[in-house]
């Protein structure tokens, strides 16, 4: 194994960290690759949205092998600590080594997916790695909208096999992912005067773990919106509960951690409200003792409430939220422990004249994703809400008979004397969109170990990067 190759990977990665590349603003990293292709006399082309394709001819002994595509995305998530000064449009990432990890000072590192770009560049620049003909695809705007993958046309690539380099676990090869879509519900409401002799209260729920609505949905974590709605719906069955304000959650792809409601009950029910909350908490704290150890409920008085939501609407809102399907809907029959279909009630926001409820549906089977999205639509339509679905993105169904997968597994075994884990992920990868235009394309996804992606805690394992690099080289030499 030539150590020059791994040095090239790290040199290209370091160069990439010096180039600002926020989503939708990939012009500088694109120019960097254009200059690289010119230096190495490699053909390059772009499409209407800015995706790049660099091609390289097969080495002598691989002339008869089928063309293979290598793929990574150009943009990075731009997050920083509040106390750190950094302009992602102009400033380089300041990286450093801490043991086996490459980290960044105060910002995201951009190893997602900068290290994938670096590995592809090292292959393209090499003179002594055997490989078939290569089509190296660099897509734009993966992190904020999958724009590049959506816009890819069926004539941009000729390869029948593709290796995506956007996974984040060394020793794992991914062969499937979930597709997803959002369902946005708008429940119109009007307000009315505050009733006489009512007690105003605020109820908040915080401290839940939260997490990614795909990666973490199987863990059975608490959903703040559903939990607080279930309690209030229970109260509404005992007395005349009125709602002034309801909010919960934030990001469409996150399990909601917090929720808050401002409401009113008759003064005679004031003490019963607290008693009922204590009873409710004693029940759910047993259920969530291990999953949600930092769950915190706070009940307080609320003065100066000027109006409440019209009673029939608030009743429908609480019923709709408390009974909304949520969590894992089906497990895969193909792959053990893989969630096939899920839905996540993500956020509730009060607008001027409607209440916006956002949920997201995922499935590796497109028909199942549409089915659960239709169920959510029917659920909220029944309470008089308007429901709109996003276009979404398709899933990538696992193919355990994939020839490329077989090569990848055997290549890994030769290097490491053990088998890699063959997995699918209940989150989105660009591969799902590639399958739309290239339905017969054989695909896998691999990558080095990255932790804390999309946050200033992002870090890249050095040893796993070198392992993944040699695995990629072995795959190319074995095809």
Secondary structure, DSSP 8 states (H G I E B T S, - for coil): --HHHHHHHHHHHHHHHTS--BTT--HHHHHHHHHHHHHTT-EEEE-TT--EEEEE---GGGTTS--EEEEEES-B---B-TT----TTT----EEEETTEEEESSB---HHHHHHHHHHHHHHH-SS-----EEEEEES-TTTT-HHHHH--TTS---SEEEE-----TTEEEEEE-EEEEEEEEEE--EEE--TTEEEEEEEEE-----BTTTTGGG----HHHHHHHHHHHHHTTS--EEEEEEE---TTB----EEEEEEEEGGGHHHHHHHHHHHHHHHHHHTTTT-TT-EEEEEE-----EEE-HHHHHHHHHHHHT---EEEEE-SSSTT-EEEEEEEEEEEE-SSEEEEEEEEEESSHHHHHHHHHHHHHHHHTTT-EEEE---B--B---TT-HHHHHHHHHHHHHHSS--EEEEESS--HHHHHHHH-TT-EEEE----EESTTSTT-EEEHHHHHHHHHHHHHHHHH-
